[in-house]
Amino acid sequence: MTAQGHRRHSPYALDAALDELGLPVPDTALARDARDLIAEVAEPFLVNHSIRAYAWAAALAEHDGVAFDAEILYVAAALHDIGLVAAYDLGGCFELDGAIAARDFAVDHACPAERAGAIHDVIARHMAAELPPGATVEDALLSDSTGVDVTGYRMADVRPDIVAPVLAAYPRLGFKRGFAALFVDQAARKPHCRVAEMVATGKVAAIQAAPFPD
């Protein structure tokens, strides 16, 4: 799937757009296969959101002056919303279902248990109201970068010259409408989950008010 939403071609040439902006993209089989997986199973607007989340995370790391594990962050970003895909919805909170799927995916790719666990935790924690003590740099970066893409949180900390190129390479494709619908559905079916609390306290309005056209 390309960033423009066609599923027939390899996406990796398009990730070169991030390299050209000085945003590191890990060249590992695990990262490539994570990208292939989300491109295969998710709607185009959700795929592009996942890669933008990585781009914003890398940009926030630059702003904050922190080093990060590019492979863990990339795989976690690519798969952080896989729990919103019907085939990976186990009936639990989507971030936890997605974390399980990502950990299993990493283990199946011979990823060491510690690294597979780190990918799990980054995804499981990205929806948390507050990160727990001992949270990693990758936890904080994905939590913040998904906020950038969903509501515009910390957008002012993203280097301005990369915003238009990232959006051009990975267009939003009606993201506000599609993502809000997924959140509302999850909240209705899973009232015990964090997503239901977020919807009840105005998250849909915040999504619609994000500083992006769609």
C-alpha positions, -999 to +999 in steps of 0.1 A: +000+000+000+013+035-008+007+065+014-018+076-012-040+046-003-033+021-031-025-014-018-008-029-048+027-016-045+055-016-019+053+014+005+090+016+013+101+041-014+076+065+002+093+062+036+123+077+020+104+110+024+112+107+061+149+101+054+150+131+032+136+152+061+163+139+085+139+115+103+155+081+108+137+051+094+150+017+107+160-006+078+152-039+095+131-068+086+109-063+117+102-027+108+095-035+071+072-064+080+053-042+106+048-017+078+036-044+055+012-058+081-006-025+089-007-017+052-024-050+045-050-050+072-059-014+079-078+013+061-055+039+042-063+067+066-052+046+096-020+034+079-010+070+071-018+081+106+005+054+120+035+065+099+028+102+106+028+093+143+063+080+139+074+111+120+060+134+147+076+112+174+110+115+157+106+153+154+096+156+190+127+136+200+147+161+181+130+190+198+134+174+233+170+164+227+164+127+235+177+096+219+154+067+211+154+032+197+142+037+162+131+001+156+110-001+187+094+033+181+088+026+144+072-008+150+051+005+179+039+035+158+031+013+128+010-011+149-003+011+177-038+012+163-040-024+149-064-031+178-089-009+159-089-034+130-117-059+133-094-089+129-073-079+158-102-067+181-103-093+209-130-075+228-106-057+251-094-021+252-081-016+217-046-004+229-042-036+249-054-058+221-031-040+197-002-044+222-007-081+223-008-084+186+023-064+182+042-084+208+031-117+192+042-103+158+076-094+172+081-127+189+072-145+157+099-125+140+125-138+165+126-105+183+142-109+218+116-111+245+127-078+261+123-059+229+090-075+221+079-065+255+090-030+250+070-027+218+040-041+237+044-015+265+047+015+241+015+006+225-004-003+257+006+030+273+000+054+244-036+060+255-028+065+292-039+097+309-005+097+326+025+075+319+036+053+348+068+057+367+096+042+347+080+049+313+106+049+285+115+076+260+096+056+234+065+055+256+065+093+259+072+099+223+044+078+209+020+091+235+028+127+225+031+121+188-003+105+185-016+136+202+000+157+176-018+138+148-051+134+165-057+168+182-026+190+174-011+185+209+025+197+209+023+206+172+043+238+181+072+215+190+074+199+156+099+215+132+077+236+109+095+227+077+086+190+080+049+194+085+038+200+049+061+173+034+049+147+059+013+155+052+020+154+014+037+120+017+012+106+041-021+124+035-049+123+061-075+109+037-105+120+059-087+110+091-109+131+114-141+115+103-127+080+101-109+080+134-137+097+153-161+070+141-137+043+153-134+059+187-172+063+190-177+026+181-150+015+206-165+036+234-200+022+228-189-014+229-162-010+256-175+014+283-148+002+308-119+013+285-100+046+284-115+054+250-150+056+265-138+081+291-121+101+263-153+102+242-174+111+272-151+141+280-150+156+245-125+137+225-145+137+193-148+175+194-111+178+200-104+155+170-126+177+148-109+209+161-074+196+153-053+221+131-056+200+100-082+202+072-094+166+075 
